[in-house]
């Protein structure tokens, strides 16, 4: 599974990467690669060349190409990649759903209530809203859960959270 982070703030991008790496330690059976872009125009060109990811974690307000531009290109190419906005501006929230964003989260993002083990289905998170997708490469399912905080749960081998 390939996850792309695009944010013109290097500090914010590294924080998001750290959150993802925390899950990779907790769930070693789930394999994903993280690509980072601080230049949204560069990511836009990669997408134009059809170098696509399964998940895009995008800032909204960036120089040249904004998060809507990137997601609009994905949808124009027929990509069903998951798009999640992580941004400091709530100005584009309604517009984000026109490009089928899964979530629109305001910075700062954090992880709380991390699962203590891989046993069980719910992991005690009390999740209220769950969106799931299947990646095309490894037969994994990713679940994005948001209940007032940003939580990413990645589960291998089609485990379903109910």
Helices and strands as residue ranges (DSSP letters): E 2-6, H 10-26, E 33-37, H 40-48, E 55-58, H 67-76, E 82-87, H 93-96, G 97-99, E 103-106, E 130-134, E 141-146, E 150-155
